[in-house]
Amino acid sequence: MKTSPASCLPLILGIIVLGIPACSKKSVRSGGDTQALQEEMARGEMAKGGAKEGTSPSFPDTSFSGREDANSLRGLDRNPSEERLGGNAGSQGGAGRANGVIAKADSGAAARQLAEIRAEQVASVAAGLRDVFFAYDSFSISDEGRHALSGNAEWARSNPYAQLKIEGHCDERGTSAYNLVLGEKRAKAVRNYLVELGVVPTHLSVVSYGKERPFCTEHTESCYSQNRRGHLVVKTGK
């Protein structure tokens, strides 16, 4: 017997209605409910005997609290300025203290040097030592210079323990290198003449300052002539 399409319609509708609940239930279970999934996994672990009663499901702990290695990761949250202070404060402080010590040492040495120069100037003035002046570009001792050195030699012989420093000076003309050599020749010429007059050589020392320490700073010949000199200083330091 043949069945008409109209007679099959109720049967088809019944099958569709019965299938809807099953599909709905399946969609809920696979819909991404994380809490339900975790509970299901926990139940599975407990069923296998892998978890004890009263314990929470064994999911990975991603928090920092309560972990021994938490401090090592907490360093990522530090302020960069704190890192610099923590890592370099000692070295920076040490460098600062070292620079301070060097600066104090330099200032102390400069102060001692200045005090020594002043003491030498006072001693030289008290001794009445006279300078020897030279002609332009010359280190020959003039008659006036010999006369001045005679008085200086007499003082030196009367003070056998005194140490004299002979400074060679030049005027500003010419290069620094040239004037250093010329100043040295002038100082040695004065020393040699004092030795001829009976001064002990070991009591005499020479130094050249070239044009670096002018007595007069004007740009005139009268000023230049005062800078071309051999200057004697009584040494007070060791």
NUSE-918769 format. One record per residue (C-alpha): chain; residue in one letter; residue number from 1; x, y, z. Coordinates in steps of 0.5 Angstrom, whole numbers. Layout:
<atoms>
+-----+------+-----+-------+-------+-------+
: mol : type : seq :    xx :    yy :    zz :
+-----+------+-----+-------+-------+-------+
:   A :    A : NUM :     X :     Y :     Z :
...
+-----+------+-----+-------+-------+-------+
</atoms>
This chain:
<atoms>
+-----+------+-----+-------+-------+-------+
: mol : type : seq :    xx :    yy :    zz :
+-----+------+-----+-------+-------+-------+
:   A :    M :   1 :     0 :     0 :     0 :
:   A :    K :   2 :     3 :     7 :    -2 :
:   A :    T :   3 :     3 :    12 :     3 :
:   A :    S :   4 :     2 :    20 :     2 :
:   A :    P :   5 :     7 :    25 :     4 :
:   A :    A :   6 :     2 :    28 :     8 :
:   A :    S :   7 :     1 :    22 :    12 :
:   A :    C :   8 :     9 :    22 :    13 :
:   A :    L :   9 :     9 :    29 :    16 :
:   A :    P :  10 :     7 :    28 :    23 :
:   A :    L :  11 :    12 :    22 :    24 :
:   A :    I :  12 :    18 :    27 :    21 :
:   A :    L :  13 :    16 :    33 :    26 :
:   A :    G :  14 :    16 :    28 :    32 :
:   A :    I :  15 :    23 :    26 :    30 :
:   A :    I :  16 :    25 :    33 :    30 :
:   A :    V :  17 :    22 :    35 :    36 :
:   A :    L :  18 :    26 :    29 :    40 :
:   A :    G :  19 :    33 :    31 :    37 :
:   A :    I :  20 :    32 :    38 :    40 :
:   A :    P :  21 :    34 :    36 :    47 :
:   A :    A :  22 :    40 :    32 :    45 :
:   A :    C :  23 :    43 :    37 :    41 :
:   A :    S :  24 :    42 :    43 :    46 :
:   A :    K :  25 :    45 :    39 :    52 :
:   A :    K :  26 :    51 :    37 :    47 :
:   A :    S :  27 :    52 :    45 :    46 :
:   A :    V :  28 :    52 :    47 :    53 :
:   A :    R :  29 :    57 :    41 :    55 :
:   A :    S :  30 :    62 :    44 :    49 :
:   A :    G :  31 :    60 :    51 :    50 :
:   A :    G :  32 :    67 :    53 :    53 :
:   A :    D :  33 :    64 :    53 :    61 :
:   A :    T :  34 :    71 :    53 :    64 :
:   A :    Q :  35 :    69 :    52 :    71 :
:   A :    A :  36 :    65 :    46 :    69 :
:   A :    L :  37 :    71 :    44 :    65 :
:   A :    Q :  38 :    75 :    44 :    71 :
:   A :    E :  39 :    70 :    41 :    76 :
:   A :    E :  40 :    69 :    35 :    71 :
:   A :    M :  41 :    77 :    34 :    71 :
:   A :    A :  42 :    77 :    35 :    78 :
:   A :    R :  43 :    72 :    29 :    79 :
:   A :    G :  44 :    76 :    25 :    74 :
:   A :    E :  45 :    82 :    26 :    78 :
:   A :    M :  46 :    79 :    24 :    85 :
:   A :    A :  47 :    76 :    18 :    81 :
:   A :    K :  48 :    83 :    16 :    80 :
:   A :    G :  49 :    85 :    17 :    87 :
:   A :    G :  50 :    90 :    22 :    85 :
:   A :    A :  51 :    87 :    28 :    90 :
:   A :    K :  52 :    85 :    27 :    97 :
:   A :    E :  53 :    79 :    29 :   100 :
:   A :    G :  54 :    79 :    37 :   102 :
:   A :    T :  55 :    84 :    39 :    97 :
:   A :    S :  56 :    83 :    43 :    91 :
:   A :    P :  57 :    84 :    41 :    84 :
:   A :    S :  58 :    91 :    41 :    82 :
:   A :    F :  59 :    91 :    46 :    77 :
:   A :    P :  60 :    98 :    50 :    75 :
:   A :    D :  61 :    99 :    56 :    80 :
:   A :    T :  62 :   101 :    62 :    77 :
:   A :    S :  63 :   101 :    67 :    83 :
:   A :    F :  64 :   107 :    69 :    86 :
:   A :    S :  65 :   104 :    69 :    93 :
:   A :    G :  66 :   107 :    63 :    98 :
:   A :    R :  67 :   113 :    61 :    93 :
:   A :    E :  68 :   120 :    61 :    94 :
:   A :    D :  69 :   122 :    64 :    88 :
:   A :    A :  70 :   117 :    69 :    88 :
:   A :    N :  71 :   123 :    74 :    90 :
:   A :    S :  72 :   126 :    73 :    84 :
:   A :    L :  73 :   121 :    74 :    79 :
:   A :    R :  74 :   119 :    80 :    83 :
:   A :    G :  75 :   125 :    84 :    81 :
:   A :    L :  76 :   121 :    85 :    74 :
:   A :    D :  77 :   117 :    90 :    78 :
:   A :    R :  78 :   122 :    94 :    81 :
:   A :    N :  79 :   123 :   101 :    79 :
:   A :    P :  80 :   129 :   102 :    74 :
:   A :    S :  81 :   132 :   107 :    79 :
:   A :    E :  82 :   132 :   103 :    85 :
:   A :    E :  83 :   136 :    98 :    80 :
:   A :    R :  84 :   141 :   103 :    79 :
:   A :    L :  85 :   142 :   105 :    86 :
:   A :    G :  86 :   142 :    98 :    89 :
:   A :    G :  87 :   147 :    95 :    84 :
:   A :    N :  88 :   151 :   101 :    83 :
:   A :    A :  89 :   151 :   105 :    89 :
:   A :    G :  90 :   157 :   102 :    92 :
:   A :    S :  91 :   161 :   104 :    86 :
:   A :    Q :  92 :   158 :   110 :    85 :
:   A :    G :  93 :   159 :   112 :    92 :
:   A :    G :  94 :   166 :   109 :    92 :
:   A :    A :  95 :   168 :   113 :    86 :
:   A :    G :  96 :   165 :   120 :    89 :
:   A :    R :  97 :   169 :   119 :    95 :
:   A :    A :  98 :   175 :   117 :    91 :
:   A :    N :  99 :   174 :   124 :    87 :
:   A :    G : 100 :   173 :   127 :    93 :
:   A :    V : 101 :   180 :   125 :    96 :
:   A :    I : 102 :   184 :   127 :    90 :
:   A :    A : 103 :   181 :   134 :    90 :
:   A :    K : 104 :   183 :   134 :    97 :
:   A :    A : 105 :   190 :   132 :    96 :
:   A :    D : 106 :   190 :   137 :    90 :
:   A :    S : 107 :   188 :   143 :    94 :
:   A :    G : 108 :   192 :   141 :   100 :
:   A :    A : 109 :   199 :   140 :    95 :
:   A :    A : 110 :   197 :   147 :    92 :
:   A :    A : 111 :   196 :   150 :    99 :
:   A :    R : 112 :   203 :   147 :   101 :
:   A :    Q : 113 :   206 :   149 :    95 :
:   A :    L : 114 :   204 :   156 :    96 :
:   A :    A : 115 :   206 :   157 :   103 :
:   A :    E : 116 :   213 :   154 :   101 :
:   A :    I : 117 :   214 :   159 :    96 :
:   A :    R : 118 :   212 :   165 :   100 :
:   A :    A : 119 :   217 :   162 :   106 :
:   A :    E : 120 :   222 :   162 :   100 :
:   A :    Q : 121 :   220 :   169 :    98 :
:   A :    V : 122 :   221 :   172 :   105 :
:   A :    A : 123 :   227 :   168 :   106 :
:   A :    S : 124 :   230 :   171 :   100 :
:   A :    V : 125 :   228 :   178 :   102 :
:   A :    A : 126 :   231 :   177 :   109 :
:   A :    A : 127 :   238 :   175 :   106 :
:   A :    G : 128 :   238 :   181 :   101 :
:   A :    L : 129 :   240 :   177 :    95 :
:   A :    R : 130 :   240 :   180 :    88 :
:   A :    D : 131 :   237 :   178 :    81 :
:   A :    V : 132 :   242 :   178 :    75 :
:   A :    F : 133 :   239 :   181 :    69 :
:   A :    F : 134 :   241 :   179 :    62 :
:   A :    A : 135 :   241 :   182 :    55 :
:   A :    Y : 136 :   236 :   180 :    50 :
:   A :    D : 137 :   237 :   173 :    47 :
:   A :    S : 138 :   243 :   173 :    51 :
:   A :    F : 139 :   246 :   169 :    57 :
:   A :    S : 140 :   252 :   172 :    58 :
:   A :    I : 141 :   253 :   176 :    65 :
:   A :    S : 142 :   254 :   183 :    65 :
:   A :    D : 143 :   259 :   187 :    70 :
:   A :    E : 144 :   253 :   189 :    74 :
:   A :    G : 145 :   251 :   182 :    74 :
:   A :    R : 146 :   258 :   180 :    77 :
:   A :    H : 147 :   257 :   185 :    82 :
:   A :    A : 148 :   251 :   183 :    84 :
:   A :    L : 149 :   253 :   175 :    85 :
:   A :    S : 150 :   259 :   177 :    89 :
:   A :    G : 151 :   254 :   180 :    94 :
:   A :    N : 152 :   250 :   173 :    94 :
:   A :    A : 153 :   256 :   169 :    94 :
:   A :    E : 154 :   259 :   172 :   100 :
:   A :    W : 155 :   252 :   171 :   104 :
:   A :    A : 156 :   252 :   164 :   101 :
:   A :    R : 157 :   259 :   163 :   104 :
:   A :    S : 158 :   257 :   166 :   111 :
:   A :    N : 159 :   251 :   161 :   111 :
:   A :    P : 160 :   254 :   154 :   109 :
:   A :    Y : 161 :   248 :   150 :   110 :
:   A :    A : 162 :   243 :   154 :   106 :
:   A :    Q : 163 :   241 :   152 :    99 :
:   A :    L : 164 :   240 :   156 :    94 :
:   A :    K : 165 :   235 :   155 :    88 :
:   A :    I : 166 :   237 :   159 :    81 :
:   A :    E : 167 :   231 :   161 :    77 :
:   A :    G : 168 :   232 :   163 :    70 :
:   A :    H : 169 :   227 :   167 :    67 :
:   A :    C : 170 :   226 :   170 :    60 :
:   A :    D : 171 :   221 :   176 :    57 :
:   A :    E : 172 :   215 :   174 :    53 :
:   A :    R : 173 :   218 :   174 :    46 :
:   A :    G : 174 :   220 :   167 :    42 :
:   A :    T : 175 :   217 :   160 :    43 :
:   A :    S : 176 :   216 :   157 :    50 :
:   A :    A : 177 :   221 :   151 :    48 :
:   A :    Y : 178 :   226 :   156 :    46 :
:   A :    N : 179 :   225 :   161 :    52 :
:   A :    L : 180 :   226 :   154 :    57 :
:   A :    V : 181 :   232 :   153 :    54 :
:   A :    L : 182 :   235 :   160 :    54 :
:   A :    G : 183 :   232 :   160 :    61 :
:   A :    E : 184 :   236 :   154 :    63 :
:   A :    K : 185 :   243 :   157 :    60 :
:   A :    R : 186 :   242 :   163 :    64 :
:   A :    A : 187 :   241 :   160 :    71 :
:   A :    K : 188 :   247 :   155 :    69 :
:   A :    A : 189 :   251 :   161 :    68 :
:   A :    V : 190 :   249 :   164 :    75 :
:   A :    R : 191 :   251 :   158 :    78 :
:   A :    N : 192 :   257 :   157 :    75 :
:   A :    Y : 193 :   260 :   164 :    77 :
:   A :    L : 194 :   258 :   163 :    84 :
:   A :    V : 195 :   262 :   156 :    84 :
:   A :    E : 196 :   268 :   160 :    82 :
:   A :    L : 197 :   267 :   165 :    87 :
:   A :    G : 198 :   267 :   159 :    92 :
:   A :    V : 199 :   260 :   157 :    93 :
:   A :    V : 200 :   259 :   149 :    94 :
:   A :    P : 201 :   256 :   147 :    88 :
:   A :    T : 202 :   252 :   142 :    92 :
:   A :    H : 203 :   248 :   148 :    95 :
:   A :    L : 204 :   246 :   150 :    88 :
:   A :    S : 205 :   240 :   148 :    84 :
:   A :    V : 206 :   237 :   151 :    77 :
:   A :    V : 207 :   231 :   151 :    74 :
:   A :    S : 208 :   228 :   154 :    68 :
:   A :    Y : 209 :   221 :   158 :    68 :
:   A :    G : 210 :   222 :   161 :    61 :
:   A :    K : 211 :   217 :   166 :    60 :
:   A :    E : 212 :   212 :   163 :    64 :
:   A :    R : 213 :   213 :   167 :    70 :
:   A :    P : 214 :   214 :   174 :    68 :
:   A :    F : 215 :   216 :   179 :    74 :
:   A :    C : 216 :   213 :   185 :    69 :
:   A :    T : 217 :   207 :   184 :    65 :
:   A :    E : 218 :   207 :   190 :    60 :
:   A :    H : 219 :   209 :   190 :    53 :
:   A :    T : 220 :   215 :   195 :    53 :
:   A :    E : 221 :   222 :   194 :    53 :
:   A :    S : 222 :   223 :   197 :    60 :
:   A :    C : 223 :   218 :   191 :    62 :
:   A :    Y : 224 :   222 :   186 :    58 :
:   A :    S : 225 :   229 :   188 :    61 :
:   A :    Q : 226 :   226 :   186 :    68 :
:   A :    N : 227 :   224 :   179 :    66 :
:   A :    R : 228 :   230 :   177 :    63 :
:   A :    R : 229 :   233 :   175 :    69 :
:   A :    G : 230 :   237 :   170 :    74 :
:   A :    H : 231 :   233 :   170 :    81 :
:   A :    L : 232 :   236 :   167 :    87 :
:   A :    V : 233 :   231 :   164 :    92 :
:   A :    V : 234 :   233 :   161 :    99 :
:   A :    K : 235 :   230 :   154 :    99 :
:   A :    T : 236 :   226 :   153 :   106 :
:   A :    G : 237 :   223 :   146 :   104 :
:   A :    K : 238 :   227 :   139 :   104 :
+-----+------+-----+-------+-------+-------+
</atoms>
